[in-house]
Amino acid sequence: MMGAMAAPEFVVQAGKVINPWVQRVAGRVPPFVVLHHAGRKSGKEYTTPLVAFAARPDQEILAVLPLPWGSGTDWARNTMSSGTARLTRGGDEFVVKDVRLVPAYEAVEWLATVPSMALSAAGIEECLVGTLHRA
């Protein structure tokens, strides 16, 4: 069963320090992206650097956002609450719609070999997935 595991406190604090630096390269170097999301209560806009992959299980293109700390992180909870988010990479903007939580074993089936192996090797248990559209 998937759980809402929160990131360890040291990760939260380290993220506040290093995320601004990581964001400088995250939007330029695949598979890193910058996620733009709104706070659940405040509505405040936030940006979070993370890893994302594109998948094509059927006719639609999906964004797969691995959750190394589970679905309890603020960015994951914000994104699930709104059901949508924006991603930027290399100057391109994308909208992710109909965001849902899926077990990683399901998401890796949709990915190319290298990302699939990376998620499995990292022990990722869950991912956010949504339809990917150019903004």
C-alpha positions in Angstrom: 0.0 0.0 0.0 1.3 3.5 -0.9 1.8 5.8 2.0 2.3 9.5 2.6 5.9 9.2 3.9 7.3 12.6 4.7 10.8 13.6 3.8 13.3 13.4 6.7 13.7 16.8 8.4 17.4 17.0 7.3 16.3 16.6 3.6 13.6 19.3 4.1 16.2 21.7 5.5 18.9 20.8 3.0 16.4 21.3 0.2 15.6 24.9 1.3 19.3 25.7 1.0 20.3 23.9 -2.2 17.0 24.0 -4.2 17.7 27.6 -5.4 21.1 26.5 -6.7 19.7 23.3 -8.3 17.0 25.2 -10.0 19.6 27.1 -12.0 20.5 23.9 -13.8 17.4 21.8 -13.3 15.5 23.4 -16.1 18.4 22.9 -18.5 19.7 19.4 -18.0 17.5 16.4 -18.6 16.0 14.5 -16.8 15.8 17.5 -14.4 12.9 20.0 -14.6 11.5 22.8 -12.6 8.0 22.1 -11.2 5.8 25.1 -10.7 2.9 24.5 -8.3 0.6 26.4 -6.0 0.3 26.0 -2.3 -2.8 24.1 -1.2 -3.9 26.6 1.4 -2.0 29.8 0.6 -2.2 29.6 -3.2 1.4 30.9 -3.2 3.4 29.9 -6.3 6.4 27.6 -5.6 9.1 26.1 -7.7 10.8 22.8 -7.0 13.6 21.2 -9.0 13.0 17.5 -9.6 13.4 14.6 -12.1 10.7 13.9 -14.7 10.3 11.5 -17.6 8.0 11.4 -20.6 6.2 8.1 -21.2 4.0 7.0 -24.1 1.8 4.1 -22.9 -0.9 4.6 -25.5 -1.8 7.6 -27.7 -1.2 10.1 -24.9 2.1 11.4 -23.6 2.5 11.2 -19.8 4.8 13.0 -17.4 6.2 10.6 -14.8 7.4 12.4 -11.6 9.1 9.9 -9.2 8.5 10.4 -5.5 11.7 9.3 -3.7 10.3 10.6 -0.4 6.7 9.4 -1.0 3.5 11.4 -1.6 3.8 13.3 1.7 6.1 16.1 0.3 4.6 19.5 -0.1 5.2 19.7 -3.8 3.5 16.3 -4.3 0.6 17.2 -2.1 0.2 20.6 -3.8 0.2 18.9 -7.2 -2.2 16.2 -6.3 -4.6 18.7 -4.7 -4.8 20.9 -7.8 -4.5 18.1 -10.2 -2.3 20.1 -12.5 1.2 21.7 -12.6 3.6 23.3 -14.9 7.1 22.0 -15.8 9.9 23.9 -17.5 13.0 22.4 -19.2 15.3 24.0 -21.6 13.2 27.1 -22.1 10.1 24.9 -22.9 7.0 25.0 -20.8 4.7 22.1 -20.3 1.4 21.6 -18.5 0.7 18.4 -16.6 -3.0 17.7 -16.3 -5.1 15.0 -14.5 -2.3 14.3 -12.1 -2.7 11.0 -10.2 -0.7 8.9 -7.8 0.4 5.5 -9.2 2.6 2.7 -7.9 6.1 2.9 -9.4 5.9 -0.7 -10.7 3.1 0.5 -13.0 4.9 3.7 -14.1 8.2 1.9 -15.0 6.2 -0.2 -17.5 5.6 2.9 -19.5 9.2 4.3 -19.5 12.1 3.7 -21.7 14.7 1.1 -20.4 17.2 3.5 -18.7 14.6 5.5 -16.7 12.8 2.4 -15.8 15.9 0.7 -14.5 16.9 3.9 -12.6 13.6 4.1 -10.8 13.7 0.4 -9.9 17.3 0.6 -8.7 16.5 3.7 -6.6 13.7 1.9 -4.8 11.1 4.4 -5.8 7.7 3.1 -4.7 5.3 5.7 -6.1 5.1 8.4 -8.8 2.8 11.2 -9.9 1.6 10.8 -13.4 -0.4 13.1 -15.6 -1.0 14.0 -19.2 1.8 16.1 -20.7 1.0 19.1 -22.9 3.0 21.9 -24.4 2.1 25.2 -22.8 
